[in-house]
């Protein structure tokens, strides 16, 4: 069962930095709520990065399999 967090005591402001294509996230609230929200966002970003990485590895593996198949023909 996924862990669900309710963050009702923190406010987020997103600023898109056009020069770099990045987004700055500002978190407003008490120190504890800021830390918890920061941890949640970092965890979500890490999970997303790992999923992307696994997807690329699967794609590379599939491409190698196709290359081997073409060599055997």
Number of C-alpha atoms within 10 A of each C-alpha: 3 4 4 6 9 7 12 8 12 17 13 12 10 10 11 11 10 8 6 7 8 10 12 11 13 12 17 14 14 11 11 11 17 19 14 15 22 15 12 14 13 12 12 12 12 12 12 12 12 12 12 12 12 12 12 12 12 12 12 12 12 12 12 12 12 11 11 11 10 9 8 6 5
